[in-house]
Amino acid sequence: MKVVSLFAGAGGLDLGFQKAGFNVIWANEYDKEIWETFEKNHPNTVLDRRSIIDVHVDDVPECDGIIGGPPCQSWSEAGAMKGIQDRRGQLFFDFIRILSAKQPKFFLAENVSGMLIDKHSEALENIKEMFRKAGVGYELSFEMVNACDYNVPQDRKRVIFVGIRKDLGFNFEFHKPNILKKTLYDSIYDLKDNVLSALEYNKTNGDNCAVPNHEYMIGDFSSIYMSRNRVRSWDEQSFTIQAGGRHAPIHPQAPKMKFIEQNIRIFVPGKEHLYRRLSVRECARIQTFPDDFVFHYTSVPVGYKMIGNAVPVNLANFLAKSIKEQIIEHSESNKFQISTHEKIALAV
């Protein structure tokens, strides 16, 4: 089945769908710092580099599914929380505009849990209603999930919208895999001895990294950062991987930060050398990108941005497989038909 990806970023959502047997034929991403990374890691996908507001619906190819995560900064609890009042929050409308015109069998949209706070309740309900009424209409399923339940070693809550076109005759059901939670030890322990610090001004070490992108941002830590513990142990899962390198969690080799008083912590005296940020590659591992997915940048903070904004690959893959399985199941119950070719493609 053919999929179109909007707000693609580095393509974590795309990679998850590709691994589930979908063909991501076309993607849109406006951030020029991401283009090289996307194109080199998704060579079979056509990348449209324009702002989505300039993309006419006729420029988007016919497809069976539309996926994407409209920019989340305006909904984020860590940001200004302007929501739909912010231009970036309004990019949901462009997702719906293209969805209405193309009428694929399904769509999936992802965003931050900050959408659920009370001040956004009316805007959220309006977005849900627009999804339901897009084109001929969609049966909408909506849920907040935590990536830690989907073989992702990270506490990362996100809201997921999945729509199934009404004529297909079913609602998507969210399920969780029955697996043990993955820890930091499981994910990054083998990387602990060969990391590099970024060069001066946080420039990349490039090909000098023993493992691609295994370098960490240097520089001081803000008072806000130091206000709470930023260390998780090897047997725990990571804090949320954010889009800013200054907010990257501390490597688990360090002891938990020492409490001084409310909102003030320090690095344990005598152990300061153990406190370094997780590297770009360690963050990528925690986001479940494979090591052969190489991030291209000159400035190390750009690597953190691409990874922190991505959908974890394993979460995307599980959702994609669930969509595929439920489409096949309901097709075989004769509620609607998909071609033999599509069934073979989905079964891969």
N, C-alpha and C positions, 0 to 999 in steps of 0.2 A: 504494500500500500504506500502511496506517495504522501509525503508530509511536507508542509511549509512551516518554517520556523521564523517567528517574529521576535525582535529584541533578543537576538541569538546570543550575544556576548561571545564568550570563548567556545560555547557549544556543549556544555555539560548535559543539558536536556536533550540536545540533538544526538549526542553520543549514546545516551541511554536508550533512545528510541531506535537508533541504528542497530545496537546490540540485540534489540528485541525483534529485529527483522523488518523494520520500516525503512523506507528509502526517503531520506531528507533531500529533496530535489532543489530547494530554493530557500534562502535565508536572507534576512534583513538585519543589518547592524550598522549604526551610524558612527560609532566611536572609532576614529582612525587608529587609535593605539591598539585596537583588538584585531584589525583586519588581517594582518600577517599571521597571527596565531590561528584564527579561524580557518583561513584558506589553506594553510599548510597541514592542518589536522583534519580538514574535511574537504579533500581534493575533489570529491565527486558532487559537491554541493555548489550551486551558483550563488554567489554572495552579492546582494544588492547593497550598495554602500550609502544610499541616500537616507535622509531622515524619513521616517515612516509617514510623516504628514505629507510628504511629496510623492509618495508611492500611490499611483492610480490603481484601482482594483484590477484593471485590465493587464497591468504589468505583473500581477501575481499569477503563477500557473495554476491550472486546475489541480485539485488535490483531494485526498481522502481524509486528511486531518490537518489541523492548524494547532501549533504548540507555541508557547512563549511565556516569558515573564516580564510584563511591562515594568519599567523602572520603579524601584520600591522606595526611593529616598523619601518621597513625600508622605508615605504611609508608615515609615519606620519609627518605632518608639525611641530610637537613638537620635532621630533627626527632628525636624521642625513639626512633623505630624500635620502638615497642611492638607494632606489627602487630595480630594478631588478639586480643591481650590488652587492647587499647584499645577502648573503646566505639565509637569511630568506625570502627575496623577491622572491627568486628562488623557494620557496616551492609551488608557484602557479603551477610550472611544474609537481610536484607530484600529485596535485589535478587533473590536466589534464591527466596525465599518467593513473591514476586509472579510471577516467571518460571514456577515450578512450577504455579501456579494458572492462569495465562493461556495457557500453551503456544503462544506465537507461533512462526512459522516460523523466526525467527532471533533472536539477541540479540548485542549488542556491549557489552563493558565495558572501560573504560580505567583504568589506574592508573600510578603512578610506578615507575621501574625499581628503586627500593629494595625492592620486593617480592622481588627475585631474590637478595638477600643470604642467606648461609647460615643465619642465625638464623631466617629466615622460611620455610625450605624445607618443613618439615612442614606448616605452616599453608597454604602455597601449594598443595601437593599435595592437601590436604583440600578447598580451595576448588575446584580443578579437578575433583575427583571429584564434588563436589556439583553443579557445573554439568553434568557428564555425566549424572548421575542425576536431574536436575530433571524432574519429571513423567514423560512417556513416554521422556525421554532426549534428549540432544543429542550430535552429533559436534562435539567441541571442537577448535578450532585456536587456538594460543597462540604469540605471538611478541613479542619486543622490537623496536620500530621507532624510528627517529630521524626526527623531523619534517623535518629538513633534506633528506631524500630525497624529500619530497612537496611540493615547491614552497613550503616554509615557510622563511624566512630566519633560521633559529634552530637551534642545537644543542640538541635536546630529546628525550631518550630516554624512551619510555613503553612499558609492556606492554599488549598488546591481547588480549582474549579474544573470539573470535567463535564462536558456537554455531549449528549448523544442526540443526533437529529431525530425529531419526533417520529418520522415515518419508519424508523428502524424498530420502534416499539418496545424499548426497554430503558431502564435507568442503570447507569453505572453504579456498581457497589464497591466501596473501599474495603480492602482487606489488608491485614498485616501478615508478613511472613513469620513462620514459627521457627525462629532462629535465635541463637545466643547473641547478645550484644557484643559488638566488636570494640576492643579497647585500644588505647594509644600504643600499648606494647605490641599488639597484633599488627598495627598499621605502620609504625615508624621506627621501631627499635633498631632495625638493621641500618638505619641512616645516622645513628648517633655519633659516629666517629669520623665522618668524612665531609663535614659541612664547612663552608667558607663564609666569612663575613663579607658584606658588600664592600665595594671599593669606595674611595672618597666620594662624597656627595651621593652616596647610595647608587653608584653606577654598577652595572652587572659585571661579574667575572666571566661571563660568556662561556666559551667552550672549556675553560679551565675547571669547571665544576665536574667532579667525578661522576655525579649523577645529575642529569639535566635540571637546572633551576635550583640546585641544592645550595642556596645562599640565603642569608638572612639580613634584614634591614638593620642598620646601625643608627645610633642617635639616642637621645635621652627619652625619658618616660614622663608624660604629663602628670600633674597632680591628680587629675581625674582618673587616669590609668592606675595610679598608685593608691587609689581610695579603697580598693578591694582586692582580694586575692586573685591572681591571674595565673595560678599554677594548678594544673591537674596532674595527678600521679599516673604512673605507667598503667596501673590496673583500672583507671577510670577512662571515661570518654572526654573528648576535648570540649572546651567552650565553643560557642558558635564562631566559625571562621568568618570574620568580617571583611569588608572590601578595602579597609585601610591598613597598611602595614604597621602604623603606629599603634593599632589596636590588636595586633596579633597576640595570641596567648604565648606564655612563656613555656619553654621546653620542659618536659617532665623530669629532666635530670636535676632540676633545682628543687629545694624544699619549699613547702608552702610559705607564702609571705608572712612576715611577723606583724601581728596586730599591735598597734600603738594606742590608738583611740578611734572613736567613730570616724569613719571615712579616711583614716590614715593608716597605711601599712608601709613597711619597708622591706627590703631584701635582707635576709638573715645575715647579720654581721659575720664577716669571714668567709661567706659563701657567695659573695657578689659575682664572682667569675662564672658561676653556674647559670646565672640568669640571662639568657638570650631569648630573643623571639624565635618562634618556630620559623623554619626556612620556607621559602616559596614552595619547594617540592614537598616538604612535610605538610604544608597546608593543602597542597594538591592531593596528596595521599588521603588526608582526612576528608577531603571532598570526593574521594574515590576515583580520581583520575588515574589512569595507568601511567607508568613512568615513560612510555613512548609517546605520550601526549606532551609535546614540548611547548612551553610558553615563550613567546618572542617579545623582548623588550630591551630597552637601553637602561631605563631607570627601574630599579628593583621594586619600588612601590607600585608600579604598573602591574607587575606580576601578581602581587597581593590583590589588587583591585579586580583583575580578571577572575581570579579564583574565588574570591569572597562573594562576587555577584552571581556566580554560577549555581545551577541546581546540581546537587550531588549526583554523580552518575548512577550510583546504585539505586537511589530513590527513583530517579527518572526511569531506569530500566525496569524496576518492579511495576511502576504505574503503567508503563508502555505494555508490558506483558499482560497485565490485568485487562487493559483495554482490548488488546488483541484477542485474548482468550474469551472475553465476554462477547465480542463481535462475532467470533466463530460460533460460540455456543448458541447465540440467538439466531444466527443465520441458519444453523442446522435444524432449529426448531420451526423453520419455514415462516418466521415472522417477516423476514425480508431475504433478499438474495444477494450474495456476492459471487463474483465469477470464480471459476476453478483456478484461474491464474492468480487471483488475489488470495485464495485459500492456500495455495502452494507457497506464495510469497510470505504470508503470515506465519506459516508453519516452520519456516527456516529458523 
